[in-house]
Amino acid sequence: MDAAIVNARGKFFAGYEKYDQALADFEKAIQLDPNYASPYVNRANILADMGEYEKALADYNKALELKGDLADVYFNRGMAHGLMGQFDKAIEDFRKYTELAPDDPWGYYRLAGAYAELGDLDTALFNINKALELLPDNAEIYYLRALIYAQKRLVSNAIADFQKVIELSESEDLDTQAQEWIQFLQSNPQ
């Protein structure tokens, strides 16, 4: 069998959440052609979804070794690092992602979140503003910026962004969280 065909079948199985079959196909594709990057990426994505971050990172690293600058791999590896609490490594990956995909707001969004986790709120704010320039009507991005403003104790800015979340959001859960934050900030304005 051809590695590309087996890999494609694995992607089909993954699309139908038949992960055991997908993983078996990706493993087979790797056996057939160990220098083919795609099955490493596909296997890593499933492993990351399963919480197997170390294994996922090994596959992402192998794919980058084989293929070079794969924007999505940097993004996904950054997500895995972030979920592992390795925010400095997540920042490296999201920075590389934004170099390779400068028009994708989600790279800047994730970069802002990683910087915020490390307490670098000014850099987080710079990146979340870049995300909003690229996608100005997104409730999730406003929500993160509101949280950053709240951490910086810029209460009126935070409240304005939480109100924008309510205006833009189609999620009751996000609306509720924004309303709770507004009430909290209004009763604790310091």
N, C-alpha and C positions, 0 to 999 in steps of 0.2 A: 504494500500500500504506500501511497504518497503521503508524506508528512503534512502537506498543506490540506489534503482531503480529510485526513484524520483530525487535524486541528479544526477545520470547518465544522465537522460533525460534532466535535466537542463544544464549539460555540453554540451550535443548535441545541444540544442537550442543556447547556448552561441557561439558554434563553427560556427553557421550559422547566428550570429549577431541578433538573435531574443531575445533581452535582457529582454523585459518585461516578456516573457514566461519563460526564464531562471530564472529570479529573483523570479517569482511566484513559480517555482519548488524548488528553494533553500529554500524559506520561508516554503513551505510545508514540505520539508525534515527536517528542523529544528523543526517544530511543531511535526513531527512524532518521532524524536529522538533528543532532545535538547543537548545531550551529544556527538553527532556525529560531529567531527571537519570539515570534508570536505565541507559541504554546507556553513559553515561560511567563509571558505577560498574562495570558488568559488564566493559567493555573494560579498565578499570584493573586489575581483579582478575586478568585473564588476563595483562596486561602485567607485573604484579608477579611472577606465577608464572614468567614467562619471563625475569625478571631485568632487565626494562626499567623500572627504578624511576623515572627522571626522567619518562618518558612516563606512567607510572602516576600519579605525583604530580600531573601536570598535569590528568589526568582526574578524580582525586579532588577537586582544588581546584575544578574546574569544577562538579562535582556539588554540592559544598557551597555554591558561589556561587548555584546555581540553586535548591537545595532547602532549604538551611539545616542544621539540626542533625540529621544522619543518623548515629546512633551507630556503625553498622557501618563507615561511611566513615572516621570518626575512628580506629577500631580498625585498619582495614586500612592507612590512611595511616601510622599509628604503626608498624606492622610494616615498611612500606617504609622509613621513616626509620631504624628500627633496623638493618635489613639494609644500609643505606648508611652505618652508623656515626654517624648524626646523632641521638645519644641525647637531646640536649636537646630537639629537635623531637619525638622519639618520646614523651618525657615529657609534653609539652604535649598531644599527641593522646590519649595514654592517660588523662591526667587528665580531659580533656573527655569521653572515653568513659565513665569511671567516674561522672561527673556524670549522664550520660544513661542509663546502665545500671548503677546502683549495686548490683544484686544479681547481677551476673555476675562470678564469681571470676577469670575469665581476664583481665579488664581490670587488676585489681590484680596478678595474676601478671606480666603484661607490664610494668606500671609498676615493679614490684619489680626485674625484670631490667634495665630501662633505668637505674634509679637505681644498681644494683650495678655496671653497666658504667662509670658515671661516678664510682664510688668512694664514693657516699653510702650507706653500708651501714646506717645507722640508719633512714633513710627507706625503703630497700629492705626492711628487716626489718619495719617498720610495715605496709607494703603486702602483703608475703607473708603476714603474720599475718592480715590482713583477708581474703585469698583463702582461707586455711585455715578461718576462721570460716564462710565461705560454703560451702566444699566440704572438709569435714574428713577425708575418707578418700581423698585423691588422692595417689598416689605421686609424680607429677611436681612437685606443689607442695611436698611435703616435701623432695624432692631439691633444689629451688632454695633452700629455707630452709636446708638442711644446708650447701650451698655458701656461703651468706651467713654462717652461723655459722663455718664454717671460715675464711673470710676475716677475720672478726672475732677469730679465735683462741679461739673458744668451743668447744673440742675436744669436751667431753663432750656439749654440745648437738648438735653436728654429728654425732657418732657415734650418738646416740639417734635423730636424724632419718634418718640413713642406714639404721639398723636398721628404722625404720618404713617406709622405702621398700621394703626387702626383704619385709617383712610384707605390704604392700599391692599391690606391683607384680605385674602379669601379664606383664611384659616381661623376658625373660632378659637382654637387653642392659642394661637399667636395673639389674637385680639385680647383674649383674657389676660395673658401674660403682660401685654403692654399696658392694659388698664390697671393691673395690680402694681406695676412699676410706677405709673403716674401717681396713684394713690400714695404709695410709699414715699416717693420723692416730694410730693406736696406736703406730707405730714412730717418729713425729715429733711428740710431744705438745706441743711448744712452740707 
